[in-house]
Amino acid sequence: MQNQTYTLDYIKRQAKNLKKERGITHTQALELTAKANGFSNWMHCQKVLSQQTIREVKTEIVKELLQLSFTDWLKKHKNRNSPLGDLASDMLGDKTWPSYDTLEEYRGYLNLGRNASLAAIEALDNAWKSYKGYLRRKNSHNPSKPKPTTPKPKNHDPRVITFVSNVTPIHYSKRTIEKFNVGDKAWISWDGRKAIPVTVLEVDDRTYNFRIERPLKKAGDQYHLFLDEVRSTPELACLNRRTS
């Protein structure tokens, strides 16, 4: 019997059912259930499974500590023609750029250490929201689920609709434009809460024409939006939602 696969909650549920079936006490049910699952007694069962839980918690803590830092995430956007890209470039040119854990610390560094402009602070705030959104999406993946073995279509786009919270769309007069080429992946938002993955098809001096990738029932539909309404991340898409 491989008792490592069980949890205390699982054993307790079994004991509860056994108690009802046999009309015995809760303590007796726990003892019998523990032995039936390969343990010496209920005390032994508690000790083993409690230690297993502690190990699992420690593993999760280690994973969290090893997650991509804000600085490393920001480096990935250095070639963006946007405020995010400008912030990444400035960071790479700053030999004293710190490694912090909170947005407040980075804001303090730009305000006090670099006397940064309001635009730079706004770019930092938006970058931090995108970074946190990236971590949430990454950590929401369940590694225990088996990976699909069905081969993906050649042009498969793995992105899905993303819901973004705590974002207030900015006024169109304060928006900037991100540069995309034909074939680039991007995001748009109709309502400032839901970000939709798209692929850029055409570019002119005012608009991007794009193909919807999700939801699947609308995949392939084509639309166009102004240049400042098509963005590189779900968070930025919601900040720069379609104007009425």
N, C-alpha and C positions, 0 to 999 in steps of 0.2 A: 504494500500500500504506500503510495507516494503522498505522504501527508503534507509535503511542501506546497502542494497545489491548493490547499484549503485555506480559508480565513476563519477567524473567530466568529464572524457573523454567520458564515455558512454552517459551522458546527452548532451554533446557538439555534438557528432555524430548524436544523434537523432534530435537535433535542426538544424543541417546542412541539414539533409534530409527534415525536415519540411519546411525550408526556400525555398528549391528548389520546393517542391510540391505546396506550396501556394503562392509563389512569394512575401513573406513578408520580412521585414528587419531581420538582424541577432539578434538584441536585442529583437524584438517581438517573434522570434522563441525560444530564450532562455527562455523568460518568460512563454510562453505556454507549452514548454516541461517540465520545472520545476514544474509547477502546475499539469500537467498530471501525474507526477511521485510522487505526494503527498506532494510537498513543497508549502509553501505560495507564494513564488516568486523566481526569480533567485538569489537574494542576500541571501535569506534563504538557498537555495540549496548550494551555494558556501560555506557558513559558516559551515553547517552540514558536508558536504563531505570533506572539508579541515581538520576539526577536526578529522574525521575518519582516514584520511591519516596519520596525526601526530601520532595517537594512534598505527597504524600499524607499522610505522617506529620505535617507541619506543619499541614495542614488539620484533621486529627483533634485536634491539640493545641488549635487555635483553637476548635473546637467544644466541647471540654471546658471551656475557660476561659469560654465564653459560656453554660454551662449554668446553670440556675436555682440561685440561692444558697439556703442554709438559711433565711436571714431572709425572703427573698421567698416561699419555699415555706410557711413558717410563717404568713405573713400570710393565706394562702388559707384557713386553718382558724380564723380569729378568731371565727366565729359558731358554732363547735361547742360543744355543751353537754357538755364532757368535759374531762379534764386537758389534752388537747392544745389545746382552745379556750382554757382558762384561761392556759396558757403563752403562746399567741399574743397574748392580750389584755394580759398583763403586759409582753410584749416591746414592744408598740405604745405602752404608756404609759411605757416606760423610754427617756428621751432619750439615755442613754449606752450603749444596747445596741450591742455591738460586731459586727463582721463577721469571723468566724473561719473557718478551714478544717477544724478538728478538733473532735471532741466533747470532748476533754480541755481545750481552751482555754475552751469554753463552760462546762464544769463548774467550772473554776477561777474563771471570772467570777462564777458564781452563788454559789459557796462563799465566795470571798474578798471579792468586790465587793458582794454583796448578802446574804450570810449566809443563803442560801436554806434552806428546810426540806427534809427527806428526800423529802417528796412532790413538791416542785418538781424536785429532782434526778432522781427516778424518771420524772417526766413528760418531762424533757429527754431522758433516755436512750431512752425509748420513741419520742419524736418524731424523734430522730436515726435510729433504726432504720427508721422509716417513710419518712423523707426519703431515706435511702440505697437503700431498696427502690424508691422512686419513680424515682431516677436509673438504677438497673439496668434497670428495665422500659423506661424511655425510651430508654436507650442501646442496648438489645438490638434495637431496631427497625432493620431493614435498608433504608435509603433506596433501594438499587439495585433492589429488587423493585418491579415495577409495581403501582400501586394498583388494587384490583378495580373494575371498571366496573359490575358487577351492582348494581342498586339494593338497598339494605338494606330489610328489612321495617320497617314503621312503628314497631313496638315493639322493634326489635332492640337487644339489650344487648351492646356490644362487649367487655365484660370477659371474661376467661378465668380458669381456675383458676390460682392463683399458689402456688408452693412457696417457703416462707420458711425460711432456715437460721439457726442460732445464736440461736434464741429459746427461752427457758425459760418455760413457762406459769406464771402467778402464781396463788397460792392464792385461792380464791373469797372469802375474808374480806377481801382487800385490793383487791377489784375495785370499780370505779365503774360508773355507768350512763350510756350515751350516749342522747340523746333522738332518736328517729326518728319521722317521721310516715308515714301510709299513702302508699305510692308511692315512698318514699325508697329509694335504692340502698344496700346494706350488704354486709358480709362475715361469714361464720361459719367456724369450723374444728371438725372433729370430733376431730382428733388432735394439733393443735398444730404441724403441719408444712405442711399443705395448706389454703389459704384458698379458700373457695368463694363466688362472687358470688351475692347473693340480692336480692330486692325485697320490702320490707315490705308486708304485706297488712292486718294487723290489729294493734292495740295494746291491751293491758289493763294492769292494775296490777302484773302479775307477768311477763308474757311478751310476746314478739313472734311473731306468726304471719307466715311469709314464704314466698315462692316461690323454688325453686331455679332458677338461670339456666344453670349448667354443672355437670356435663357435659350435652351436648345430649340424651343418652338419658334423663336424669332431669329435663330442663327442664320446669317446670310443676308438679312435685311440691311439695306443701306440708308444712311442718313448723313446729314452734314450739320456741323456746328461752327460757331466762330472760333478762330484760332486760340483764344484765351479760355475756351471751355473744354478743351481736350488736354488731358494731363497724364503724367507719368506714373502716378500712384493712386490707389483708391481714395486716400485722405485728401490729396490735392484735387482730385476730381470733385469731391463733395464740397470742398472749399470754393471751387470755381464752377459750381453747378450751372446748368443752362439758364440763361436769363430769359424772363418772360417777354 
